[in-house]
Amino acid sequence: MANNILKGKRGIIFGALNEKSIAWKVAEVAHAEGAEFVLTNAPIAMRMGEINKLAEKTNSQIIPADATSDEDLENLIEKSMEILGGKIDFILHSIGMSPNVRKGKHYTELNYKFYSQSLDISATSLHKVLAISMKKDAISEWGSVLALTYIGAQRIFPDYNDMADAKSLLESISRSFGYHYGIKNKVRVNTISQSPTATTAGEGIKGFNEFINFSDQMSPLGNATAEACAEYCVSMFSDYTRYVTMQNLFHDGGFSSTGVTQGVVDKFAE
């Protein structure tokens, strides 16, 4: 049940590809909570997805942008403020892609050109969004920026490959920029570390189905759904969380704090 906790808020949502996307769910919940926002994704991703349907559903406009391009991001931020009629109150960074994972490269035998692309798309893009927003004074005081991450940034999951490095960098950028943006304009920057989720990107990782079942067994509350993640994101965009910044927030049903569960122990005893 919506409570209008984002009434009057303006935002930019990166990364909605299709109905499986967490960004798609965030857009739906943000709209229900009274927010207005612009949707954006890379031009190639937009051709693959169904973002026009989401734009119609949420009464939003779409601005294509390559998140690795300074020029595209400058245009996105300027046009978003024009469309929305003022500064931005929230940004969701839901972007991640590894050519090494897609090409089946083992972590010990990475293609370094691909590796650079993984870092640029999945992590450095957040720095660019924040830097350009700061330069243009685009984010309102007490605004909120969120980036989606995964516990693979702290723990080894072999098939997560170089995305682990990218997410580690993403989290570091969030802390570092969160410090500078907080001092300058009270803008808060956080990451949300979500349970493995059946998105288009997630399902592209080797062994994903097996791991999502393991994670569910290891989490006291079970895996957090994309819909629940969207609700958490919206709460972080609201004024109720205005003093939370520079944090990596686990939204994973307790997985991150669990050593082992009895259910998993019992399976080894079989």
Secondary structure by P-SEA (a helix, b strand, c coil): cccccccccccccccccccccaaaaaaaaaaaabbbbbbbccaaaaaacaaaaaaaaacbbbbbbccccaaaaaaaaaaaaaaacccccccccbbbbbccccccccccccaaaaaaaaaaaccaaaaaaaaaaaaaccccccbbbbbbbccccccccccccaaaaaaaaaaaaaaaaaaaaaacccbbbbccccccccccccccccaaaaaaaaaaaacccccccaaaaaaaaaaaaccccccccccccccccccccccccaaaaaaaac
